[in-house]
Amino acid sequence: MQNVTLIGIDLGKHSFHVHAQDKSGHALLRKKFSRTQLTAFLSTCSAATVVMESCAGAHFMARHISQLGHQVRLISPQFVRPFVKSNKNDFIDAEAICEAASRPSMRFVTPRTEDQQAMSALHRVRDALVRERVKTTNQMHAFLLEFGISMPRGIAVIRRLSAVLEEHQFPPYLTRLLLRLHQHYSYLSEQIEGLEQELKTHMAEDDTAQRLLTIPGVGMITASLLATKLCDGKNYASSRDFAASTGLVPRQYSTGGKTTLMGISKRGDKNLRRLLVQCARVFMQRLEHNPGRLAEWVKVQQTRHHSNVVACGLANKLARIAWAVTAHRTAFS
């Protein structure tokens, strides 16, 4: 195994399928390993390039394998799929990973640190709790509407529930059910507030997040998520690449010298894209309080395009500004 230069690993929960090849592309090994066997195998191999798909567990494996002296690269699964030959199995997937990694124009994913993964988990849990809280209020609205009581949208049902229960006679079990949903809403709110407090504590120690907060319209949640995604900004060659990775650029279908641009691609992290668009809308709502070149650009665009189009365009600019602030380690001015 001293001639191995490239190792492709198809990841699994308990088993890992390995395809190893030399610098000429000739296969030297195709074998299935357990997690402990894979560590033992890689620790005895000479230094090589280990390639995996960027999926669940890949970032931990990348950090672990890097400690064994190998160079680790992660590839987005969508770039590996075209190299799968004929029928699909785990060994063919591992071979396709090697084939994709050998392309000189291939783009790779930078492995995340433990802190980045932990913050990403915090954001995902918070989003899940927020969705659950909205679902709780929607259920309460629906149950009351079935008994002829229409409440305003939002959390009005939470504030007025006690008054509604006093004014109307409901079956006892429905009253108890509504009270349980009210308690569940309070519990979810407490959990969300606790996570946001942890987020504030972490951001107070994160210089990158503090610089991102200087961008107009960007709040705590967006700044924290941007800091997690961007890290030092070196994952992307330019601000344009980062904006494209968030799906805020038009899809292109050009042929025969004719350029055709369509709607935004909606690629990448949809949560980050949603937050950036919300930041853009906040900036547009407070446009008179935000002087500067960016505000002047928005005013001009509002005279030419629909507000939704302007919001997406401004979100694109905010993504580019966030990359510049992170990469150049400077505040927005």
C-alpha positions as a printed Julia matrix, in Angstrom:
333×3 Matrix{Float64}:
   0.0    0.0     0.0
   2.98   2.32   -0.31
   1.97   3.32   -3.85
  -1.49   4.54   -2.85
  -2.03   8.22   -3.64
  -5.83   8.52   -3.66
  -8.36   6.82   -1.39
 -12.1    7.14   -1.89
 -14.37   6.21    1.02
 -18.11   5.62    0.77
 -19.33   6.46    4.27
 -21.88   4.49    6.25
 -23.04   4.18    9.84
 -21.15   0.99   10.63
 -19.37  -0.03    7.42
 -17.07   1.89    5.09
 -16.27   0.86    1.52
 -12.79   1.87    0.35
 -11.4    2.23   -3.16
  -7.65   2.97   -3.32
  -5.65   3.76   -6.44
  -2.18   4.91   -7.48
  -1.2    8.11   -9.27
  -1.97   6.51  -12.64
  -5.53   5.71  -11.62
  -5.06   1.95  -11.32
  -7.11   0.31   -8.59
  -5.01  -1.2    -5.81
  -7.65  -2.04   -3.19
 -11.41  -2.47   -2.87
 -12.4   -3.51    0.61
 -15.09  -3.09    3.24
 -14.04  -1.94    6.72
 -15.69  -1.35   10.05
 -15.06   1.95   11.8
 -12.19   0.6    13.93
 -10.74  -1.34   11.01
 -10.76   1.77    8.85
  -8.8    3.72   11.46
  -6.26   0.9    11.74
  -5.93   0.7     7.96
  -5.41   4.43    7.45
  -2.92   4.64   10.3
  -0.67   2.12    8.51
  -0.97   3.71    5.05
   1.52   6.2     3.73
   0.28   9.78    3.46
  -2.36  10.02    0.73
  -5.35  12.09   -0.33
  -8.53  10.75    1.24
 -11.78  11.82   -0.42
 -15.34  11.45    0.87
 -18.75  12.81    0.07
 -19.83  15.74    2.22
 -22.64  14.06    4.15
 -23.59  13.05    7.7
 -20.47  12.2     9.69
 -18.09  13.35    6.96
 -16.77  16.38    8.83
 -15.94  14.33   11.93
 -14.21  11.71    9.78
 -12.29  14.45    7.98
 -10.91  15.8    11.26
 -10.15  12.28   12.49
  -8.36  11.18    9.32
  -6.38  14.43    9.15
  -4.85  13.57   12.51
  -3.52  10.36   10.93
  -1.39  12.37    8.5
  -3.59  12.27    5.4
  -4.92  15.12    3.29
  -8.71  15.03    3.42
 -11.08  16.46    0.84
 -14.86  16.5     0.81
 -16.98  16.61   -2.35
 -20.62  17.55   -2.65
 -22.62  14.4    -3.55
 -24.15  16.11   -6.6
 -20.69  16.3    -8.18
 -20.01  12.6    -7.59
 -23.27  11.29   -9.1
 -22.25  11.79  -12.79
 -19.21   9.53  -12.29
 -21.21   6.52  -11.05
 -20.89   3.81  -13.7
 -23.92   1.73  -14.65
 -25.42  -0.03  -11.62
 -24.92   1.45   -8.17
 -23.31  -0.16   -5.16
 -21.02   1.04   -2.39
 -17.78   0.06   -4.12
 -18.84   1.8    -7.33
 -19.68   4.87   -5.26
 -16.19   4.84   -3.72
 -14.65   4.51   -7.17
 -16.79   7.39   -8.43
 -15.55   9.53   -5.54
 -11.95   8.9    -6.65
 -12.85   9.64  -10.25
 -14.51  12.92   -9.3
 -11.63  13.96   -7.05
  -9.11  13.41   -9.86
 -10.78  16.06  -12.03
  -8.62  19.22  -12.05
 -11.66  21.52  -12.02
 -13.44  19.79   -9.14
 -14.67  21.96   -6.25
 -14.28  20.73   -2.69
 -15.97  21.45    0.62
 -13.88  22.7     3.53
 -14.33  20.44    6.6
 -16.09  22.11    9.49
 -14.62  22.51   12.94
 -16.28  21.14   16.06
 -17.42  24.62   17.04
 -19.0   25.2    13.64
 -20.86  21.9    13.83
 -22.07  22.65   17.35
 -23.38  26.09   16.35
 -25.05  24.6    13.3
 -26.82  22.09   15.56
 -27.98  24.93   17.83
 -29.49  26.78   14.87
 -31.25  23.66   13.61
 -32.76  22.92   17.03
 -33.93  26.51   17.38
 -35.56  26.43   13.95
 -37.33  23.19   14.85
 -38.65  24.71   18.08
 -39.87  27.82   16.26
 -41.73  25.67   13.73
 -43.26  23.66   16.55
 -44.38  26.85   18.29
 -46.05  28.13   15.13
 -47.74  24.78   14.64
 -49.09  24.95   18.19
 -50.74  28.34   17.65
 -52.13  27.19   14.31
 -53.76  24.2    15.99
 -55.34  26.43   18.6
 -56.67  28.74   15.88
 -58.13  25.78   14.0
 -59.81  24.22   17.05
 -61.44  27.54   18.03
 -62.55  28.22   14.46
 -64.37  24.89   14.4
 -66.51  26.27   17.25
 -67.18  29.56   15.46
 -64.48  31.66   17.14
 -62.17  33.5    14.74
 -59.03  34.93   16.28
 -56.51  37.37   14.72
 -53.38  35.88   13.22
 -50.32  35.43   15.39
 -50.11  34.96   19.13
 -53.4   36.71   19.9
 -54.87  33.3    20.66
 -52.26  32.88   23.41
 -53.0   36.26   24.97
 -56.79  36.0    24.8
 -57.28  32.32   25.55
 -58.32  32.83   29.17
 -60.92  35.43   28.17
 -62.26  33.19   25.39
 -62.63  30.25   27.77
 -64.58  32.43   30.22
 -66.94  33.81   27.57
 -67.75  30.56   25.78
 -68.75  27.11   26.93
 -66.63  24.36   25.44
 -66.63  20.62   26.13
 -64.41  20.02   29.16
 -61.9   17.92   27.27
 -61.47  20.66   24.63
 -60.84  23.23   27.36
 -58.19  21.01   28.9
 -56.66  20.44   25.45
 -56.42  24.17   24.74
 -54.81  24.77   28.11
 -52.28  22.02   27.41
 -51.44  23.64   24.07
 -51.03  26.97   25.88
 -48.61  25.35   28.34
 -46.76  23.71   25.45
 -46.4   27.1    23.77
 -44.94  28.56   26.98
 -42.51  25.65   27.27
 -41.34  26.1    23.66
 -40.87  29.83   24.21
 -38.69  29.17   27.25
 -36.55  26.72   25.28
 -36.12  29.19   22.42
 -35.15  31.98   24.8
 -32.6   29.7    26.44
 -31.01  28.84   23.1
 -30.93  32.49   22.08
 -29.21  33.36   25.36
 -26.55  30.75   24.62
 -26.22  32.24   21.16
 -25.67  35.73   22.6
 -23.01  34.4    24.97
 -21.18  32.7    22.12
 -21.42  35.75   19.86
 -19.92  38.0    22.52
 -16.7   35.97   22.14
 -16.83  35.71   18.32
 -15.08  38.58   16.55
 -16.39  37.53   13.13
 -20.0   37.62   14.31
 -19.48  41.05   15.89
 -18.18  42.42   12.58
 -21.12  40.9    10.71
 -23.51  42.71   13.05
 -22.29  46.0    11.61
 -23.99  45.19    8.29
 -27.34  47.05    8.02
 -30.34  44.79    8.52
 -28.32  41.83    9.83
 -29.34  40.66   13.28
 -28.04  38.2    15.83
 -29.41  34.99   14.27
 -28.23  35.83   10.75
 -24.82  37.02   11.91
 -24.25  33.85   13.9
 -25.26  31.6    11.02
 -23.11  33.57    8.56
 -20.12  33.27   10.89
 -20.7   29.53   11.08
 -20.92  29.12    7.31
 -18.14  31.51    6.33
 -15.61  30.92    9.13
 -12.61  32.91    7.81
 -14.06  33.37    4.31
 -11.35  31.3     2.62
 -13.85  28.6     1.67
 -14.89  30.82   -1.25
 -12.64  32.48   -3.79
 -14.77  35.59   -4.04
 -17.95  37.21   -2.76
 -19.67  36.18   -5.97
 -18.99  32.5    -5.23
 -20.52  32.78   -1.76
 -23.61  34.57   -3.07
 -24.01  31.84   -5.7
 -23.7   29.12   -3.05
 -26.66  30.61   -1.16
 -28.89  30.33   -4.24
 -29.43  34.08   -4.6
 -28.27  34.3    -8.23
 -30.32  33.58  -11.38
 -30.38  30.13  -12.92
 -28.81  30.14  -16.35
 -29.83  28.2   -19.47
 -27.73  29.58  -22.29
 -26.99  27.98  -25.65
 -25.99  29.06  -29.15
 -24.66  32.36  -27.89
 -28.05  33.32  -26.45
 -28.0   34.07  -22.72
 -31.13  33.12  -20.8
 -31.44  34.0   -17.12
 -34.32  32.7   -15.01
 -35.34  32.94  -11.35
 -32.94  32.5    -8.45
 -31.41  29.04   -8.26
 -32.39  28.42   -4.6
 -29.31  26.27   -4.08
 -27.41  25.85   -0.86
 -28.72  26.46    2.64
 -32.37  27.54    2.35
 -32.42  28.73    5.97
 -29.52  31.11    5.37
 -31.14  32.32    2.15
 -34.43  32.96    3.96
 -32.67  34.95    6.68
 -30.77  37.07    4.16
 -33.99  37.9     2.32
 -35.63  38.83    5.63
 -32.67  41.09    6.44
 -33.11  42.74    3.04
 -36.8   43.37    3.71
 -35.99  44.91    7.1
 -33.47  47.2     5.42
 -36.07  48.21    2.81
 -38.68  48.95    5.48
 -36.28  51.3     7.27
 -34.8   52.78    4.13
 -35.16  56.39    5.28
 -33.07  55.58    8.38
 -30.27  53.91    6.37
 -28.35  56.54    4.39
 -25.46  55.64    2.12
 -24.67  54.14   -1.25
 -26.5   50.91   -0.49
 -29.71  52.76    0.34
 -29.4   54.86   -2.83
 -29.0   51.69   -4.89
 -32.14  50.23   -3.32
 -34.15  53.39   -4.07
 -33.14  53.26   -7.72
 -34.01  49.57   -7.99
 -37.43  50.12   -6.4
 -38.35  52.45   -9.25
 -37.5   49.76  -11.8
 -38.45  46.41  -10.28
 -40.96  44.73   -8.0
 -40.16  44.82   -4.29
 -39.67  41.04   -4.21
 -37.04  41.26   -6.95
 -35.32  44.12   -5.13
 -35.32  42.1    -1.89
 -33.56  39.17   -3.57
 -31.06  41.5    -5.22
 -30.34  43.21   -1.9
 -29.98  39.82   -0.18
 -27.38  38.97   -2.81
 -25.5   42.16   -1.99
 -25.7   41.43    1.76
 -24.2   37.99    1.15
 -21.33  39.57   -0.78
 -20.8   42.19    1.92
 -20.76  39.44    4.57
 -18.02  37.61    2.67
 -15.95  40.79    2.32
 -16.35  41.64    6.01
 -15.27  38.12    6.97
 -12.44  37.64    4.47
 -10.87  41.07    5.0
 -11.55  41.09    8.75
 -13.08  44.54    8.75
 -16.36  46.12    9.8
 -18.96  47.45    7.38
 -18.83  51.19    6.82
